[in-house]
């Protein structure tokens, strides 16, 4: 080698020296911390997390009182404090507005850990779940237990029952307490005690042994790996003694040794069973071979928790039967039903079973009798009608259906969203929320009129922040759909920036909801709250694209097999907004979305009009349809949406969704800066999808960051993580606008 060549090499060698602090901060992974509380009048993460969350309100048997559950985040202790309140409904109806705002009709009962309240049948006691200590040196490792509180006189909460394992979904029926617990079904013994003993034995093995052998699908559900435990409902009998209650006998498993779960699925609850002497369960057929790729759940009934085998009432239906509820006199059993065997968003009907006659009829035929799908059922106290909720034009509406099939939508069309809590002597007790207000309790007449709000937990907190004005808008798109060949009118929410000044130009955030069969509704959200963006100075557009619920069944079906329709409808919404509102800055449009919305961000990166978006935020979004299918825990969903599995012959057709709409197909055209967010316990759209997205961006030199939460699932739920999430999302939007 020549001397000149050696000198040149020496001069080009990079010296090994420490980079600047700024360079290290810009390139190395960091551990973000929640930001300091804002002094501005902004609905930032802290202001949102700090709202009081009004939860379940349960009306007493006499209809004159209710017990209300609320929770509020303690930023110093970094946990939620729960409170149970006694609500005097008769007093509330008589109070003036000022007294109502002072909550003179509310009495705090217990705070700390207190959830799932329910009344004793006599109306004198309240049971609830808590993980509080009882002051005893108990070797029982179960944390969540049932506690008892007097409802009509002062008194401290006392422990009613601590089971061998943790329990959930407390219900107090005329037969006794019902709780859910996860128990093994495959040993010589089954039940709570045997499960606790087996878990303790596993824990003692030591040596780091932790191996699992699977023999069938599914292997995961939502955010956990499956095992030989199944959630079962247990009946614990109680007796009145000395003016209180005591538990008698051992808890009885209503599904003893049966390998199926009730509550069923990640979002199951006590609405999966009904008790009125007889008991009804909604659950999957035990160990069905097609469990992983079908939605099938049946309604089973039997004479009580003990003894006889349960009879299936829905054997002829391959779809989803759920939410059983007995009439007040126990003579009839109603439930919700879907016909499709792998379509979780199918049109929903209502079936009615005559317990004595053993006959089942349709009370509401899905799609034929109602343009929307019932979501829950609650019998009227007199047994002449059933209340239910339905997503109607992006609002959760309270409806009723008589036993002759007459359907009524209660309340005003623009009154936000409504959740029934129960019937009282003063009318219907409901929770009301909207895009501009968290949930608060209100009383309605039985016909849905004459609303009177009776709680005001968040008024002072809302007065401390500036929110944007909400508009219900619509626009036309000529893009054909499978069931809308001539295009469609698309509803959307437009929120103007807080402190709006029409003389100024504003950036636009376009939020694409998940699902895709869901909607951005007129309700308050603690994860994707549109007002957080509006309060930060952004205009917000949230399209309810074709595929959204609440606009008719055909509109909802339009997205299946045509996943590009959501982002395409969103692009049409951006074009409409920019053409309509001169105060929007067309150079400062940011797209955001999670789940299907995250998929949409990846799709838009390669398919949106060039330079329409200056930045994107993708939370738990799909990168590749094929890889997403092979790794998800919800095969039935993707098989329905993508017209079958990738191994089917149809998947090789050029028109297959796998070959048309997968974001990875256009990855070489990605140019838009993107914030990628992923929870590692998301088993629906797994971490490899986020890593693939981030790799594709980084490898092509596209500005990008990956915000990773090791302990979050498909949602960001931990309040500390939520603070970081909001700070990162707003910082990304501001950086590029």
For each residue, the residues with C-beta under 8 A, 3 or more apart:
1: 5 6
2: 5 6
3: 6 7
4: 7 8
5: 1 2 8 9
6: 1 2 3 9 10
7: 3 4 10 11
8: 4 5 11 12
9: 5 6 12 13
10: 6 7 13
11: 7 8
12: 8 9
13: 9 10
14:
15:
16:
17:
18:
19: 23 24 27
20: 23 24
21: 24 25
22: 25 26
23: 19 20 26 27
24: 19 20 21 27 28
25: 21 22 28 30
26: 22 23
27: 19 23 24
28: 24 25
29:
30: 25
31:
32: 707 724 727 728
33: 724
34: 45 46 720 723 724 727
35: 38 44 45 46 723 727
36:
37: 46
38: 35 42 44 46 47
39:
40: 44
41: 464 465 466 498 535
42: 38 47 465 466 498 535 536
43: 47 48 465 466 467 529 531 532 535 536
44: 35 38 40 47 48 532 535 536 726 727 730
45: 34 35 48 49 532 722 723 724 725 726 727
46: 34 35 37 38 49 50 75 723
47: 38 42 43 44 50 51 461 464 465
48: 43 44 45 51 526 529 532 722 726
49: 45 46 73 526 719 722 723
50: 46 47 72 73 75 461
51: 47 48 438 458 461 526
52: 70 71 72 438 457 458 461
53: 70 71 72 438 439 526
54: 57 68 70 431 438 439 440 441 455 457
55: 68 69 70 71 115
56: 68 69 116 117 421
57: 54 66 67 68 69 87 421 422 429 431 441
58: 66 67 117 118 119 421 422
59: 63 65 66 89 421 422 423 424 429
60: 63 64 65 66 67 119 123 151
61: 119 121 122 123
62: 65 123 425
63: 59 60 89 381 423 424 425 426
64: 60 88 89 90 424 425
65: 59 60 62 86 87 88 89 90 151
66: 57 58 59 60 86 87 89 421 422 424 429
67: 57 58 60 84 85 86 87 109 117 119 126 151
68: 54 55 56 57 84 85 86 87 106 441 455
69: 55 56 57 82 83 84 85 114 115 116 117
70: 52 53 54 55 82 83 85 457
71: 52 53 55 80 81 82 83
72: 50 52 53 80 81 83
73: 49 50 79 80 81 719
74: 77 78 79 80 81
75: 46 50 78
76:
77: 74 81
78: 74 75 719 720
79: 73 74
80: 71 72 73 74 719
81: 71 72 73 74 77 111 112
82: 69 70 71 111 112 113 114 115
83: 69 70 71 72 108 109 110 111 114
84: 67 68 69 108 109 110 111 114 117 126 128 149
85: 67 68 69 70 106 107 108 109
86: 65 66 67 68 106 107 108 109 151
87: 57 65 66 67 68 92 105 106 441 454 455
88: 64 65 91 92 105 106 107
89: 59 63 64 65 66 92 93 105 424 425 426 429 443 454
90: 64 65 93 94 425 426
91: 88 94 95 104 105
92: 87 88 89 95 100 105 426 443 454
93: 89 90 426 443 452
94: 90 91
95: 91 92 99 100 104 105
96: 99 100
97: 100 101
98: 101 102
99: 95 96 102 104 105
100: 92 95 96 97 103 104 105 453 454 456
101: 97 98 456 459
102: 98 99
103: 100 106 455 456
104: 91 95 99 100
105: 87 88 89 91 92 95 99 100 454
106: 68 85 86 87 88 103 455
107: 85 86 88
108: 83 84 85 86 111
109: 67 83 84 85 86 126 149
110: 83 84 114 128 149 157
111: 81 82 83 84 108 114
112: 81 82 130 132
113: 82 130 131 132
114: 69 82 83 84 110 111 117 128 129 130 147 157
115: 55 69 82 128 129 130
116: 56 69 128 129 168 169 170
117: 56 58 67 69 84 114 126 127 128
118: 58 126 127 128 170 171 172
119: 58 60 61 67 123 125 126 151 172
120: 123 124 125 126 127 151 172 245
121: 61 172 173 174
122: 61 125 240
123: 60 61 62 119 120 151
124: 120 150 151 152
125: 119 120 122 148 149 150 151 244 245
126: 67 84 109 117 118 119 120 148 149 150 151
127: 117 118 120 146 147 148 149 160 170 172 177
128: 84 110 114 115 116 117 118 146 147 149 157 170
129: 114 115 116 144 145 146 147 167 168 170
130: 112 113 114 115 144 145 147 157
131: 113 143 144 145
132: 112 113 147 157
133:
134: 138 145 159 162
135:
136:
137:
138: 134 162
139:
140: 162 164 196
141: 196 200
142: 145 162 163 164 165 166 167 196
143: 131 166
144: 129 130 131 166 167 168
145: 129 130 131 134 142 159 160 161 162 163 167
146: 127 128 129 159 160 161 162 163 167 170 177 179 236
147: 114 127 128 129 130 132 157 158 159 160
148: 125 126 127 157 158 159 160 244 245
149: 84 109 110 125 126 127 128 155 156 157 158
150: 124 125 126 153 154 155
151: 60 65 67 86 119 120 123 124 125 126
152: 124
153: 150
154: 150
155: 149 150
156: 149
157: 110 114 128 130 132 147 148 149
158: 147 148 149 244
159: 134 145 146 147 148 162
160: 127 145 146 147 148 177 238 245 246 247
161: 145 146 177 236 247
162: 134 138 140 142 145 146 159
163: 142 145 146 166 167 179 181 192 234 236 251
164: 140 142 192 193 195 196
165: 142 181 182 183 192 195 196 199
166: 142 143 144 163 181
167: 129 142 144 145 146 163 170 179 180 181 234
168: 116 129 144 179 180 181 263
169: 116 178 179 180 233 263 269 270
170: 116 118 127 128 129 146 167 177 178 179 270
171: 118 177 178 179 270 275
172: 118 119 120 121 127 176 177 178
173: 121 176 177 178 275 276
174: 121 275 276 277
175: 178 235 237 275 277 304 305
176: 172 173 235 236 237 238
177: 127 146 160 161 170 171 172 173 235 236 237 238 247
178: 169 170 171 172 173 175 233 234 235 236 270 273 275
179: 146 163 167 168 169 170 171 233 234 236 251
180: 167 168 169 231 232 233 234 262 263 270
181: 163 165 166 167 168 192 195 231 232 234 251
182: 165 195 229 230 231 232
183: 165 190 191 192 194 195 229 230 232 253
184: 187 190 194 195 198 228 229
185: 190 228 229 230 257 258 259
186: 228 259
187: 184 190 194 198
188:
189: 193 194
190: 183 184 185 187 194 195 253 256 257
191: 183 194 195 250 251 253 256
192: 163 164 165 181 183 195 196 234 251
193: 164 189 196 197
194: 183 184 187 189 190 191 197 198
195: 164 165 181 182 183 184 190 191 192 198 199 229
196: 140 141 142 164 165 192 193 199 200
197: 193 194 200 201
198: 184 187 194 195 201 202
199: 165 195 196 202 203
200: 141 196 197 203 204
201: 197 198 204 205
202: 198 199 205
203: 199 200
204: 200 201
205: 201 202 209
206: 209
207:
208:
209: 205 206
210:
211:
212: 225 227
213:
214: 219 226
215:
216: 287 289
217: 291 292 293 635
218: 221 226 291 292 633 635
219: 214 225 226 633
220: 224 225 226 633 683
221: 218 224 226 265 266 633 683
222: 265 266 633 683 684 713 714
223: 266 681 682 683 713 714
224: 220 221 681 683
225: 212 219 220
226: 214 218 219 220 221
227: 212
228: 184 185 186
229: 182 183 184 185 195
230: 182 183 185 255 258 259 260 261
231: 180 181 182 261 262 263 264 268
232: 180 181 182 183 253 254 255 256 258 261 262
233: 169 178 179 180 253 254 255 262 263 270 272 273 279 281 305
234: 163 167 178 179 180 181 192 251 252 253 254 305
235: 175 176 177 178 251 252 254 275 304 305
236: 146 161 163 176 177 178 179 247 249 251 252
237: 175 176 177 247 248 249 252
238: 160 176 177 245 246 247 248
239: 245 246 248
240: 122 243 244 245
241: 244 245 246
242:
243: 240
244: 125 148 158 240 241
245: 120 125 148 160 238 239 240 241
246: 160 238 239 241
247: 160 161 177 236 237 238
248: 237 238 239
249: 236 237 252
250: 191
251: 163 179 181 191 192 234 235 236
252: 234 235 236 237 249 256 305 306
253: 183 190 191 232 233 234 256 257 305
254: 232 233 234 235 262 273 279 281 305
255: 230 232 233 258 260 262 281 283 310
256: 190 191 232 252 253
257: 185 190 253
258: 185 230 232 255 286
259: 185 186 230 286 287
260: 230 255 264 283 284 285 286 287
261: 230 231 232 264 265 268 283 284
262: 180 231 232 233 254 255 268 272 273 281 282 283
263: 168 169 180 231 233 268 269 270 272 273
264: 231 260 261 268 272 282 283 284 297 322
265: 221 222 261 268
266: 221 222 223
267:
268: 231 261 262 263 264 265 271 272
269: 169 263 272
270: 169 170 171 178 180 233 263 273
271: 268 322 323 325 376
272: 233 262 263 264 268 269 281 282 283 322 323 324
273: 178 233 254 262 263 270 279 280 281 282 324
274: 279 280 324 325 326 333
275: 171 173 174 175 178 235 278 279 280 326
276: 173 174 326 330
277: 174 175 303 304 330
278: 275 301 302 303 304 326 330 355
279: 233 254 273 274 275 301 302 303 304 305
280: 273 274 275 299 300 301 324 326 333 335
281: 233 254 255 262 272 273 299 300 301 310 324
282: 262 264 272 273 297 298 299 300 321 322 323 324 335
283: 255 260 261 262 264 272 297 298 300
284: 260 261 264 288 291 296 297 298
285: 260 288 291 296 298
286: 258 259 260
287: 216 259 260 291
288: 284 285 291 294 296
289: 216
290: 293 294 296
291: 217 218 284 285 287 288 294 296
292: 217 218 635 636
293: 217 290 342 635 636 639 645
294: 288 290 291 318 341 342 636
295: 319 320 338 340 341 342 343 344 636
296: 284 285 288 290 291 318 319 320 341
297: 264 282 283 284 320 321 322
298: 282 283 284 285 312 313 314 315 317 321
299: 280 281 282 312 313 314 321 322 324 333 335 353
300: 280 281 282 283 310 311 312 313
301: 278 279 280 281 310 311 313 333
302: 278 279 307 308 309 310 311
303: 277 278 279 307 308
304: 175 235 277 278 279 307
305: 175 233 234 235 252 253 254 279
306: 252
307: 302 303 304
308: 302 303
309: 302
310: 255 281 300 301 302
311: 300 301 302
312: 298 299 300 315
313: 298 299 300 301 321 333 353 360
314: 298 299 317 321 337 351
315: 298 312
316:
317: 298 314 321 337 339
318: 294 296 339 340 341
319: 295 296 337 338 339 340 341 343 346
320: 295 296 297 337 338 340 344 346
321: 282 297 298 299 313 314 317 335 336 337 338 351
322: 264 271 272 282 297 299 335 336 337
323: 271 272 282 335 336 376 377
324: 272 273 274 280 281 282 299 333 334 335
325: 271 274 333 334 335 377 378 379 386
326: 274 275 276 278 280 330 332 333 355 379
327: 330 331 332 333 334 379 383
328: 379 381 382 383
329: 383
330: 276 277 278 326 327 355
331: 327 354 355 356
332: 326 327 352 353 354 355 383
333: 274 280 299 301 313 324 325 326 327 352 353 355
334: 324 325 327 350 351 352 353 363 377 379 386
335: 280 282 299 321 322 323 324 325 350 351 353 377
336: 321 322 323 348 349 350 351 374 375 376 377
337: 314 317 319 320 321 322 348 349 350 351 366
338: 295 319 320 321 343 344 346 347 348 349 366
339: 317 318 319 346 347 349 366
340: 295 318 319 320 343 346 640
341: 294 295 296 318 319
342: 293 294 295 636 637 639 640
343: 295 319 338 340 346 560 640
344: 295 320 338 517 636 637 640
345: 515 517 549 556
346: 319 320 338 339 340 343 366
347: 338 339 366 367 373 553
348: 336 337 338 366 373 374 375
349: 336 337 338 339 362 363 364 365 366 367 369 374
350: 334 335 336 337 362 363 364 374 377 386 388 401
351: 314 321 334 335 336 337 360 361 362 363
352: 332 333 334 360 361 362 363 403
353: 299 313 332 333 334 335 358 359 360
354: 331 332 357 358 359 360 361
355: 278 326 330 331 332 333 358
356: 331
357: 354
358: 353 354 355
359: 353 354
360: 313 351 352 353 354
361: 351 352 354
362: 349 350 351 352 365
363: 334 349 350 351 352 386 401 403 405
364: 349 350 369 370 374 401 405 407
365: 349 362 368 369
366: 337 338 339 346 347 348 349 369 370 373 553
367: 347 349 370 553
368: 365
369: 349 364 365 366 405 407
370: 364 366 367 373 374 390 407
371: 552 553
372: 390 391 392 549 550 552
373: 347 348 366 370 390 391 549 553
374: 336 348 349 350 364 370 377 388 389 390 399
375: 336 348 388 389 390 391 396
376: 271 323 336 388 389 420
377: 323 325 334 335 336 350 374 386 387 388
378: 325 386 387 388 420 422
379: 325 326 327 328 334 383 385 386 387
380: 383 384 385 386 387 400 423
381: 63 328 423
382: 328 385
383: 327 328 329 332 379 380
384: 380 402 403
385: 379 380 382 400 401 402 403
386: 325 334 350 363 377 378 379 380 400 401
387: 377 378 379 380 398 399 400 420
388: 350 374 375 376 377 378 398 399 400 401
389: 374 375 376 396 397 398 399 418 419 420
390: 370 372 373 374 375 396 397 399 409 550
391: 372 373 375 394 395 396 397 519 521 549 550
392: 372 395 396 397 409 550
393: 413 491 550 551
394: 391 472 491 493 519 520 521 522 544 548 550 551
395: 391 392 413 414 415 416 417 521 522 523 550
396: 375 389 390 391 392 417 418 419 521 523
397: 389 390 391 392 409 410 411 417 418
398: 387 388 389 409 410 411 418 419 420 428 430 444 448
399: 374 387 388 389 390 407 408 409 410
400: 380 385 386 387 388 407 408 410
401: 350 363 364 385 386 388 405 406 407 408
402: 384 385 405 406
403: 352 363 384 385
404:
405: 363 364 369 401 402
406: 401 402
407: 364 369 370 399 400 401
408: 399 400 401 447 448
409: 390 392 397 398 399 448
410: 397 398 399 400 418 428 444 447 448
411: 397 398 415 418 444 448 449 451
412: 415 448
413: 393 395
414: 395 472
415: 395 411 412 418 432 451
416: 395 432 433 434 435 437 522 523
417: 395 396 397 432 433 434 521 522 523
418: 389 396 397 398 410 411 415 430 431 432
419: 389 396 398 430 431 432 433 439
420: 376 378 387 389 398 428 429 430
421: 56 57 58 59 66 429 430 431 441
422: 57 58 59 66 378 428 429
423: 59 63 380 381 427 428 429 446
424: 59 63 64 66 89 427 428 429 443
425: 62 63 64 89 90
426: 63 89 90 92 93 429 443
427: 423 424 443 444 445 446 450
428: 398 410 420 422 423 424 443 444 445 446 448
429: 57 59 66 89 420 421 422 423 424 426 441 442 443
430: 398 418 419 420 421 441 442 443 444
431: 54 57 418 419 421 439 440 441 442
432: 415 416 417 418 419 437 439 440 441 442 451 453
433: 416 417 419 437 438 439 440 523 524
434: 416 417 437 470 522 523 524
435: 416 470 493 495 522 523 524 530 531
436: 467 470 531
437: 416 432 433 434 440 458 462 524
438: 51 52 53 54 433 457 458 462 524
439: 53 54 419 431 432 433 524
440: 54 431 432 433 437 453 454 455 456 457 458
441: 54 57 68 87 421 429 430 431 432 453 454 455
442: 429 430 431 432 451 452 453 454
443: 89 92 93 424 426 427 428 429 430 451 452 454
444: 398 410 411 427 428 430 448 449 450 451
445: 427 428 448 449 450
446: 423 427 428
447: 408 410
448: 398 408 409 410 411 412 428 444 445
449: 411 444 445
450: 427 444 445
451: 411 415 432 442 443 444
452: 93 442 443
453: 100 432 440 441 442 456
454: 87 89 92 100 105 440 441 442 443
455: 54 68 87 103 106 440 441
456: 100 101 103 440 453 459
457: 52 54 70 438 440
458: 51 52 437 438 440 461 462
459: 101 456 462 463
460: 463 464
461: 47 50 51 52 458 464 465
462: 437 438 458 459 465 467
463: 459 460
464: 41 47 460 461
465: 41 42 43 47 461 462 535
466: 41 42 43 498 499 535
467: 43 436 462 498 531 534 535
468: 495 496 497 498 500 531 534 535 539 540
469: 495 496 500
470: 434 435 436 493 494 495 522
471: 493 494 495 496
472: 394 414 491 493 522
473: 491 492 493 494
474: 489 490 491 492
475: 489 490 492 572 573 576 577
476: 487 488 489 490 572 576
477: 487 488 490 568 569 572
478: 486 487
479: 487 565 568 569 572
480: 484 485 486 487
481: 484 485 487 488 546 558 562 565
482: 557 558 560 561 562
483: 554 555 557 558
484: 480 481 487 488 546 554 555 558
485: 480 481
486: 478 480
487: 476 477 478 479 480 481 484
488: 476 477 481 484 546 555 558 569
489: 474 475 476
490: 474 475 476 477 543 544 545 546 569 572 573
491: 393 394 472 473 474 543 544 548 551
492: 473 474 475 541 542 543 544 573
493: 394 435 470 471 472 473 520 522 530 540 541 542 544
494: 470 471 473 539 540 541 542 577 581
495: 435 468 469 470 471 530 531 533 534 539 540 542
496: 468 469 471 500 534 539
497: 468 500 506 534 537 538 539
498: 41 42 466 467 468 534 535 536 537
499: 466
500: 468 469 496 497 506
501: 504
502: 583
503: 583
504: 501 583
505: 583 584 585 588
506: 497 500 537 538 539 583 584 585 588
507: 537 538 539 585 588 589 590 733 737
508: 538 539 540 541 574 577 578 584 585 588 589 590
509: 533 538 539 540 541 590 591 592 733
510: 540 541 542 543 570 573 574 589 590 591 592 613
511: 520 528 530 533 540 541 542 592 593 597
512: 542 543 545 566 567 570 591 592 593 596 597 600 601
513: 516 518 519 520 528 542 544 548 593 596 597
514: 518 593 594 595 596 597 598
515: 345 518 519 547 548 549 595 596
516: 513 545 547 548 559 563 566 596 641
517: 344 345 547 548 549 556 559
518: 513 514 515 548 549 596
519: 391 394 513 515 544 548 549 550
520: 394 493 511 513 528 530 542 543 544 548
521: 391 394 395 396 417 550
522: 394 395 416 417 434 435 470 472 493
523: 395 396 416 417 433 434 435
524: 433 434 435 437 438 439 529
525: 528 529 530
526: 48 49 51 53 529 722
527: 594 715 716 717 722
528: 511 513 520 525 594
529: 43 48 524 525 526 532
530: 435 493 495 511 520 525 533 534 540 542
531: 43 435 436 467 468 495 534 535
532: 43 44 45 48 529 535 536 726 730
533: 495 509 511 530 536 538 540 730 733
534: 467 468 495 496 497 498 530 531 537 538 539 540
535: 41 42 43 44 465 466 467 468 498 531 532
536: 42 43 44 498 532 533 730 733 734
537: 497 498 506 507 534
538: 497 506 507 508 509 533 534 590 733 737
539: 468 494 495 496 497 506 507 508 509 534 577 581 583 584
540: 468 493 494 495 508 509 510 511 530 533 534
541: 492 493 494 508 509 510 511 573 574 577
542: 492 493 494 495 510 511 512 513 520 530
543: 490 491 492 510 512 520 569 570 573
544: 394 490 491 492 493 513 519 520 548 550 551
545: 490 512 516 548 559 565 566 567 568 569 570 573
546: 481 484 488 490 555 558 559 565 566 569
547: 515 516 517 555 556 558 559 560 565 566
548: 394 491 513 515 516 517 518 519 520 544 545 551 555 556
549: 345 372 373 391 515 517 518 519 556
550: 372 390 391 392 393 394 395 519 521 544
551: 393 394 491 544 548 555 556
552: 371 372 555 556
553: 347 366 367 371 373 556 557
554: 483 484 557 558
555: 483 484 488 546 547 548 551 552 558
556: 345 517 547 548 549 551 552 553 559
557: 482 483 553 554 560
558: 481 482 483 484 488 546 547 554 555 562 565
559: 516 517 545 546 547 556 562 563 565 566 641
560: 343 482 547 557 640 641
561: 482 641 642 643 657
562: 481 482 558 559 565 657 661
563: 516 559 566 596 599 603 641 642 657 661
564: 567 568 603 607 660 661
565: 479 481 545 546 547 558 559 562 568 569
566: 512 516 545 546 547 559 563 569 570 596 600
567: 512 545 564 570 571 600 603 604 607 608
568: 477 479 545 564 565 571 572
569: 477 479 488 490 543 545 546 565 566 572 573
570: 510 512 543 545 566 567 573 574 591 600 604
571: 567 568 574 575 604 608 609 612
572: 475 476 477 479 490 568 569 575 576
573: 475 490 492 510 541 543 545 569 570 576 577
574: 508 510 541 570 571 577 578 589 612
575: 571 572 578 579
576: 475 476 572 573 579 580
577: 475 494 508 539 541 573 574 580 581 584
578: 508 574 575 581 584 586 589
579: 575 576
580: 576 577
581: 494 539 577 578 584
582:
583: 502 503 504 505 506 539
584: 505 506 508 539 577 578 581
585: 505 506 507 508 588 589 737
586: 578 589
587: 614
588: 505 506 507 508 585 614 736 737
589: 507 508 510 574 578 585 586 612 613 614
590: 507 508 509 510 538 613 614 615 616 617 732 733 736 737
591: 509 510 512 570 600 601 604 608 613 615 616 617
592: 509 510 511 512 597 601 616 617 619 729 733
593: 511 512 513 514 596 597 598 599 600 601 617 618 619 621
594: 514 527 528 597 598 619 620 621 677
595: 514 515 598 599 619 620 621 684 685 714
596: 512 513 514 515 516 518 563 566 593 599 600 621 622
597: 511 512 513 514 592 593 594 600 601 619 621
598: 514 593 594 595 601 602 618 619 620 621 622 685
599: 563 593 595 596 602 603 621 622 663
600: 512 566 567 570 591 593 596 597 603 604 621
601: 512 591 592 593 597 598 604 605 616 617 618 621 674
602: 598 599 605 606 618 621 622 623 663 693
603: 563 564 567 599 600 606 607 661 663 666
604: 567 570 571 591 600 601 607 608 612 613 616 672
605: 601 602 608 613 616 663 666 669 670 671 672 674
606: 602 603 663 665 666 667 668 669 670
607: 564 567 603 604 666 669
608: 567 571 591 604 605 612 613 672
609: 571 612
610: 671
611: 614
612: 571 574 589 604 608 609
613: 510 589 590 591 604 605 608 616 672
614: 587 588 589 590 611 672 673 736 737
615: 590 591 672 673 674 675 732 733 735 736 737
616: 590 591 592 601 604 605 613 672 673 674 675
617: 590 591 592 593 601 674 675 677 729 732 733
618: 593 598 601 602 621 674 675 676 677 690 693
619: 592 593 594 595 597 598 677 678 716
620: 594 595 598 677 678 679 682 684 685 689 690 714
621: 593 594 595 596 597 598 599 600 601 602 618 663 676 685 689 690 693
622: 596 598 599 602 625 628 663 685 689
623: 602 627 628 663 664 689 690 692 693 696
624: 627 628 662 663 664 689 692
625: 622 628 629 638 642 646 657 658 661 662 664
626: 629 630 646 658 662
627: 623 624 630 631 688 689 692
628: 622 623 624 625 631 632 638 685 686 689
629: 625 626 632 635 638 639 642 645 646
630: 626 627 646
631: 627 628 686 688 689
632: 628 629 635 637 638 683 684 685 686
633: 218 219 220 221 222 683 684
634: 637 638 684
635: 217 218 292 293 629 632 638 639 645
636: 292 293 294 295 342 344 639 640
637: 342 344 632 634 640 641
638: 625 628 629 632 634 635 641 642 645
639: 293 342 629 635 636 642 643 644 645
640: 340 342 343 344 560 636 637
641: 516 559 560 561 563 637 638 657
642: 561 563 625 629 638 639 645 646 651 656 657 658
643: 561 639 650 651 656 657
644: 639 648 650 651
645: 293 629 635 638 639 642 648 651
646: 625 626 629 630 642 651 658
647: 651
648: 644 645 651
649: 652 653
650: 643 644 653 656
651: 642 643 644 645 646 647 648 656 658 659
652: 649 656 659
653: 649 650 656 659
654: 659 660
655: 659 660
656: 642 643 650 651 652 653 659 660
657: 561 562 563 625 641 642 643 660 661 662
658: 625 626 642 646 651 662
659: 651 652 653 654 655 656 662 665
660: 564 654 655 656 657 665
661: 562 563 564 603 625 657 665
662: 624 625 626 657 658 659 665
663: 599 602 603 605 606 621 622 623 624 666 667 693
664: 623 624 625 667 692 696
665: 606 659 660 661 662
666: 603 605 606 607 663 669 670
667: 606 663 664 670 696 700
668: 606 700
669: 605 606 607 666
670: 605 606 666 667 674 696 697 700 702
671: 605 610 702
672: 604 605 608 613 614 615 616 702
673: 614 615 616 702 703 704 736
674: 601 605 615 616 617 618 670 693 697 702 703 704
675: 615 616 617 618 704 705 707 728 729 732
676: 618 621 690 693 694 697 704 705 706 707
677: 594 617 618 619 620 690 706 707 708 709 716 725 728 729
678: 619 620 682 687 689 690 691 706 707 708 709
679: 620 682 709 711 712 713 714 715 716
680: 687 708 709 710 711 712
681: 223 224 710 711 712 713
682: 223 620 678 679 685 686 687 712 713 714
683: 220 221 222 223 224 632 633 686 713
684: 222 595 620 632 633 634 714
685: 595 598 620 621 622 628 632 682 689 714
686: 628 631 632 682 683 689
687: 678 680 682 690 691
688: 627 631 691 692
689: 620 621 622 623 624 627 628 631 678 685 686 692 693
690: 618 620 621 623 676 677 678 687 693 694 706 708
691: 678 687 688 694 695 706
692: 623 624 627 664 688 689 695 696
693: 602 618 621 623 663 674 676 689 690 696 697
694: 676 690 691 697 698 704 706
695: 691 692 698 699
696: 623 664 667 670 692 693 699 700
697: 670 674 676 693 694 700 702 703 704
698: 694 695 701 702 704
699: 695 696
700: 667 668 670 696 697
701: 698
702: 670 671 672 673 674 697 698
703: 673 674 697
704: 673 674 675 676 694 697 698
705: 675 676 728 732
706: 676 677 678 690 691 694
707: 32 675 676 677 678 724 725 728
708: 677 678 680 690
709: 677 678 679 680 712 716 718 721 725
710: 680 681
711: 679 680 681 718 721
712: 679 680 681 682 709 715 716 717 718 721
713: 222 223 679 681 682 683 717
714: 222 223 595 620 679 682 684 685
715: 527 679 712
716: 527 619 677 679 709 712 721 722 725
717: 527 712 713 721 722
718: 709 711 712 721 722
719: 49 73 78 80 722 723
720: 34 78 723 724
721: 709 711 712 716 717 718 724 725
722: 45 48 49 526 527 716 717 718 719 725 726
723: 34 35 45 46 49 719 720 726 727
724: 32 33 34 45 707 720 721 727 728
725: 45 677 707 709 716 721 722 728 729
726: 44 45 48 532 722 723 729 730
727: 32 34 35 44 45 723 724 730 731
728: 32 675 677 705 707 724 725 731 732
729: 592 617 675 677 725 726 732 733
730: 44 532 533 536 726 727 733 734
731: 727 728 734 735
732: 590 615 617 675 705 728 729 735 736
733: 507 509 533 536 538 590 592 615 617 729 730 736 737
734: 536 730 731 737
735: 615 731 732
736: 588 590 614 615 673 732 733
737: 507 538 585 588 590 614 615 733 734
